[in-house]
Amino acid sequence: MLAIIVVGCGNIGQTWLQQFAPHLPTVAYVSAVANTQGLRLSQPLAQVAHSDISQGQYQHPYQGNSADQVRAHIQRLQQQGQQVVVLDLTASKAISRAYPAWIAAGAHLISANKYAGSSHPDYYREVIKQLQRYQRHWLYNTTVGAGLPIQKAINERLACHDELKAMEGNFSGSLSWVFQQYRPGDKLSDWLQQAAAQGLTEPDPRLDLSGMDVARKLLILAREAGWQLKLADIEVHNLVPPPLRQLSLKEFWQQRHILDDTFERWRLEHYPEATQFCYLGSVALNEQGQVQAAASLQPIAATSSYAQLPPGNANFMIRSRQYWHNPLIIQGPGAGAEVTAAGVHSDILELLKRL
């Protein structure tokens, strides 16, 4: 029996609980749900009937410290002889720091949270060491491209003794949407504000504009490919002007004209003839075998595959020895609660196959 502990009850967590948890195989069940306020048992140490899993059941107040309660609950389930998996459906760096303790307590991990996979090499190695020591699994396909099988494609290439050379894509769903709409003459902040109003950006859209989300995804893919890379090694084009970086969110919106003016000067200086842009990430091996990675806004032609994408869709290219002149392309919805929740559910089914 696989006991599932869900950490994070935001859009992805609620979507998975409502749409996918009722369809779990009979060998798996939701044992508990936690948020930043604590953990709540669905039914104390007993299997939850699929019909009992509803939105309302997981909206009651929580009690206590969630990370510690999760660890204690893992230990209780382990003592009962059950397999345990923690679904980290948060965007919390603090939660990702609980991974070694949860692994040691007896849990497998499934992450939509990018922080552990893109953490400092020392911490990343600690997580991997704990996984090996306790023979646990860690699946994180949804950290890049929502439910698209990007990591799976990388692993298949490696399993086929192929040599990975380069990976590229529009890794940010929010920035992709913004620049699919933006055209020269528009105010960039108008489209950014519309994206924020639709929930496409982080609550503070400067997190999207900074390019760090793209950089973290590049680091995750580089590590999946077995390449040595640090976050600090990635060249990142930060679209947030320095005067706006330390302001409150309210002040940022009040002074958004600085964003528009700065961006317009950059566009006219570097790409005055460009009519469409896309924020792209790339990571590749150079001729000396060194890893180079960059995340930046680039002009694209009307014939580019990135220019033809429906809003919110992603396009990823993987080049290898076998797929060099004709790269492997993965395309589809690259963001959204439903496709991400579906990707999490796919990881659960994969974990069940491995156990």
PyMOL commands that set and color helices and strands:
alter all, ss='L'
color gray80, all
select helices_A, chain A and resi 11-23+50-52+56-58+66-79+93-96+99-105+121-134+141-143+150-159+173-181+188-197+206-209+212-224+231-233+242-244+249-254+256-270+337-354
alter helices_A, ss='H'
color red, helices_A
select strands_A, chain A and resi 2-7+28-35+38-41+83-88+107-111+138-139+164-169+235-236+277-285+291-299+313-320+328-333
alter strands_A, ss='S'
color yellow, strands_A
deselect
rebuild
show_as cartoon
